[in-house]
Amino acid sequence: MNDIMGTIRNMIWNLTHRIRITDLIDILIVAVIIYELLLLTRHTRGSALLKGLFLLLIIAILSNLLGFVSLNWLMSAILQNGAIVLVILFQPEFRKALERMGRSRVFKKGTRKGLDEERDLIISEIIQTIMDLSKRRVGALIVFEQQTGLQDVIETGTRLNAEISAPLLENIFEPNTPLHDGAVVIRDREIMAAACILPLAEASGVSRELGTRHRAALGISENTDAIVLIVSEETGIVSLARDGVLTRPLTVKALEELLNEVYTVRKSRVIRFLKTLKQEAGGEGNE
């Protein structure tokens, strides 16, 4: 016990008396790398693997401090080949990370104006889709993922991973087509999946006039912070489901303001990520 306390005191003394500017920069770089890796694997199976890897590191450190020779030998043997293990386990994530680096704004001439134009184009495409479907009284259900991940919902549908466009969205909801029955899930600037199955609202006070589509929209908005747009097949009325509350009818102006809110970055990625972790730790992200 005295050896452990002495080791801890030495570590604290080194951190408080020997730290340099280069050490702070080094720590910051490592923190950014770990943060980006967590972001990259958050919606993939790699997140569980990453948690397992961190657990192994903690076990290795504790076994070394507590003097568990056999356990420390086993952990050391596993971690000595860590680089190879990482490449094998996270090969899809590494590839995705390299592709993201290649698409980074560092290698592009894009400006803030270009990003605003992209956002305006996406909003325009979605509004055009909603209005066209409303005029033709074609039912639609579009879910916008927010802080709470909807990977479990996405897996119930057909993966698309497509850019947002009015022709594609209208074709998805066209009656008598394979994907028209169900919800479309949008994550940021990408259509993740179509024909997704949503949980129905549990509230007993839901109006009987509302069909399954509206109940499904209320259901997902009760359990997550998702924003859901609904087009009624019977009346063509556009509705909004948010925080378990249904707002209808939704005007074009209100729809535009809503989408601007969805696609306007108000918080840094770090704050959003920390909030997501807090939600997941406090009950799987449910509000």
C-alpha positions in Angstrom: 0.0 0.0 0.0 2.9 2.4 0.8 4.4 1.7 -2.6 1.1 2.5 -4.3 0.7 5.8 -2.4 4.3 6.7 -3.1 3.8 6.1 -6.8 0.7 8.2 -6.8 2.5 11.0 -5.0 5.3 10.9 -7.5 2.9 11.1 -10.4 1.1 14.1 -8.8 4.4 15.8 -8.1 5.6 15.2 -11.7 2.3 16.6 -13.1 2.5 19.7 -10.9 6.2 20.5 -11.0 7.6 19.1 -14.2 4.9 19.9 -16.7 6.0 21.9 -19.8 4.2 23.7 -22.6 5.1 20.8 -24.9 3.6 18.4 -22.5 0.3 20.3 -22.6 0.3 20.4 -26.4 1.1 16.7 -26.4 -1.9 15.9 -24.0 -4.1 18.2 -26.1 -3.2 16.3 -29.3 -3.9 12.9 -27.7 -7.2 14.2 -26.3 -8.3 15.4 -29.8 -7.4 12.1 -31.3 -9.3 10.1 -28.7 -12.3 12.5 -29.1 -12.4 12.1 -32.9 -12.1 8.4 -32.5 -15.0 8.3 -30.1 -17.0 10.4 -32.6 -16.1 8.2 -35.4 -17.2 5.0 -33.7 -20.2 6.4 -31.8 -22.8 5.0 -34.2 -20.9 1.8 -35.1 -20.0 -1.5 -33.6 -16.5 -0.2 -33.1 -17.7 1.8 -30.1 -18.1 -1.4 -28.1 -14.6 -2.6 -29.2 -13.2 0.8 -28.2 -14.7 0.5 -24.7 -13.2 -3.0 -24.4 -9.8 -1.6 -25.4 -10.0 1.1 -22.7 -11.0 -1.5 -20.2 -7.9 -3.5 -21.0 -5.7 -0.5 -20.6 -7.2 0.3 -17.2 -6.8 -3.4 -16.1 -3.1 -3.3 -17.2 -2.4 -0.1 -15.3 -4.1 -1.4 -12.1 -2.4 -4.8 -12.3 1.0 -3.0 -12.6 0.2 -0.8 -9.6 -1.2 -3.6 -7.4 1.7 -6.0 -8.3 -0.4 -8.7 -10.0 2.4 -10.4 -11.8 0.5 -13.0 -13.8 -2.3 -10.6 -14.8 0.2 -7.8 -15.7 2.1 -10.3 -17.9 -1.1 -11.3 -19.7 -2.2 -7.7 -20.3 1.3 -6.7 -21.5 1.3 -9.6 -23.9 -2.0 -8.5 -25.4 -1.1 -4.8 -25.5 2.3 -5.4 -27.1 0.6 -6.3 -30.3 -1.9 -3.5 -29.8 -1.1 -1.7 -33.1 -1.8 -4.9 -35.1 -5.0 -5.6 -33.1 -6.2 -2.0 -33.6 -5.7 -2.2 -37.4 -7.6 -5.5 -37.6 -10.5 -4.5 -35.3 -10.9 -0.9 -36.5 -10.1 -1.4 -40.2 -13.5 0.1 -41.3 -13.2 3.0 -38.9 -9.6 3.8 -40.0 -10.7 3.8 -43.6 -13.6 6.1 -42.8 -11.3 8.4 -40.9 -8.8 8.6 -43.8 -11.6 9.4 -46.2 -12.9 12.1 -43.8 -9.5 13.6 -43.7 -9.3 13.7 -47.4 -12.7 15.5 -47.5 -11.6 17.9 -44.8 -12.0 21.6 -45.4 -8.2 21.8 -45.0 -7.9 20.4 -48.5 -10.8 22.4 -49.9 -11.3 26.0 -50.9 -14.7 26.0 -49.3 -15.7 29.0 -47.1 -18.4 29.8 -44.6 -20.4 31.0 -47.6 -20.1 27.7 -49.2 -21.3 25.9 -46.1 -24.3 28.3 -45.8 -25.2 27.6 -49.5 -25.1 23.9 -48.9 -27.4 24.2 -45.8 -29.8 26.5 -47.8 -29.9 23.9 -50.6 -30.7 21.1 -48.2 -33.5 23.1 -46.6 -34.9 24.0 -50.0 -34.9 20.4 -51.1 -36.8 19.3 -47.9 -39.3 22.1 -48.1 -40.0 21.3 -51.8 -40.5 17.7 -50.9 -42.9 18.5 -48.1 -44.9 21.0 -50.1 -45.2 18.7 -53.1 -46.3 15.7 -51.0 -48.8 17.9 -49.2 -50.4 19.2 -52.4 -50.7 15.6 -53.7 -51.8 14.3 -50.3 -49.1 11.7 -50.2 -48.3 10.5 -46.7 -44.8 11.1 -45.4 -42.8 10.6 -42.2 -39.4 12.2 -41.9 -37.3 11.9 -38.7 -34.3 14.3 -38.0 -31.8 12.8 -35.6 -30.6 15.2 -33.0 -28.4 14.4 -29.9 -29.9 11.0 -29.2 -28.7 8.4 -31.6 -31.3 6.6 -33.7 -29.1 3.7 -34.9 -31.5 1.1 -33.6 -34.3 2.8 -35.6 -32.1 3.0 -38.7 -31.4 -0.7 -38.5 -35.1 -1.5 -38.8 -35.3 0.0 -42.3 -33.4 -0.1 -45.6 -30.1 1.6 -45.5 -29.6 4.3 -48.2 -26.7 6.6 -47.0 -27.7 9.0 -49.7 -27.5 12.8 -50.2 -30.7 14.7 -49.5 -32.7 15.6 -52.6 -36.3 16.3 -53.3 -36.7 13.8 -56.2 -35.3 11.0 -54.0 -37.5 11.8 -51.0 -40.6 12.1 -53.1 -39.9 8.8 -54.8 -39.4 7.1 -51.5 -42.9 8.1 -50.3 -44.6 7.5 -53.6 -47.5 5.1 -53.0 -47.2 1.5 -54.0 -43.3 1.6 -53.9 -41.2 -0.7 -51.7 -40.1 2.0 -49.3 -43.1 4.2 -49.0 -44.5 2.6 -45.8 -42.4 3.7 -42.9 -40.2 6.6 -41.8 -37.1 8.2 -43.4 -34.3 9.0 -40.9 -32.0 11.9 -41.7 -28.7 12.4 -39.9 -27.1 15.8 -40.5 -26.9 16.1 -44.3 -27.6 12.4 -45.2 -30.6 10.2 -45.7 -29.6 7.2 -43.5 -32.5 4.8 -44.2 -36.1 4.5 -45.4 -39.1 2.3 -44.4 -38.0 2.5 -40.7 -40.3 1.3 -38.0 -41.0 3.7 -35.2 -42.5 3.0 -31.7 -46.1 4.2 -31.3 -47.1 6.8 -28.8 -48.0 5.5 -25.4 -49.9 8.6 -24.2 -53.6 7.8 -23.7 -54.6 11.4 -24.6 -53.7 11.1 -28.3 -56.6 12.1 -30.5 -58.4 9.3 -32.3 -58.4 11.3 -35.4 -54.6 10.7 -35.7 -53.5 7.7 -37.7 -50.6 5.4 -37.2 -48.2 7.8 -38.9 -48.9 10.5 -36.4 -48.8 8.1 -33.5 -45.4 6.8 -34.6 -44.1 10.4 -34.9 -45.2 11.1 -31.4 -43.8 7.9 -30.1 -40.2 8.6 -31.3 -40.4 12.2 -30.1 -41.5 11.0 -26.7 -38.5 8.7 -26.3 -35.8 10.8 -28.0 -35.1 14.4 -28.9 -35.7 13.7 -32.6 -37.7 16.2 -34.7 -40.3 14.6 -36.9 -42.2 16.0 -39.9 -45.5 14.4 -40.9 -47.6 14.8 -44.0 -51.2 13.6 -43.7 -52.3 11.2 -46.4 -56.0 12.1 -45.8 -55.8 15.9 -45.6 -52.3 16.9 -46.8 -51.7 18.8 -43.5 -48.1 19.2 -42.4 -47.4 18.5 -38.7 -44.5 18.6 -36.4 -43.8 16.2 -33.6 -41.3 17.3 -30.9 -40.9 16.4 -27.3 -44.1 14.3 -27.4 -46.1 17.3 -28.6 -47.8 17.5 -32.0 -48.0 20.9 -33.7 -50.3 21.3 -36.7 -50.8 22.7 -39.2 -47.2 23.8 -40.0 -46.9 26.7 -42.4 -44.1 27.1 -45.0 -42.5 29.9 -42.9 -42.6 27.8 -39.7 -41.2 24.9 -41.6 -38.3 27.0 -42.9 -37.6 28.4 -39.4 -37.6 24.8 -38.0 -35.2 23.5 -40.6 -32.9 26.5 -40.2 -32.8 25.6 -36.5 -32.0 22.0 -37.3 -29.1 22.8 -39.6 -27.7 25.8 -37.8 -24.7 24.8 -35.6 -25.1 26.6 -32.3 -22.8 24.5 -30.1 -19.3 23.2 -30.6 -18.9 19.6 -31.4 -17.2 19.0 -28.0 -20.2 20.3 -26.1 -22.6 18.3 -28.2 -20.6 15.1 -27.7 -20.3 15.6 -23.9 -24.1 16.1 -23.8 -24.6 12.9 -25.7 -22.4 10.9 -23.3 -24.3 12.4 -20.4 -27.7 11.4 -21.9 -26.5 7.9 -22.6 -25.2 7.5 -19.1 -28.4 8.8 -17.6 -30.8 6.4 -19.4 -29.8 5.5 -22.9 -30.3 9.1 -24.0 -34.0 9.2 -23.4 -35.5 12.4 -22.2 
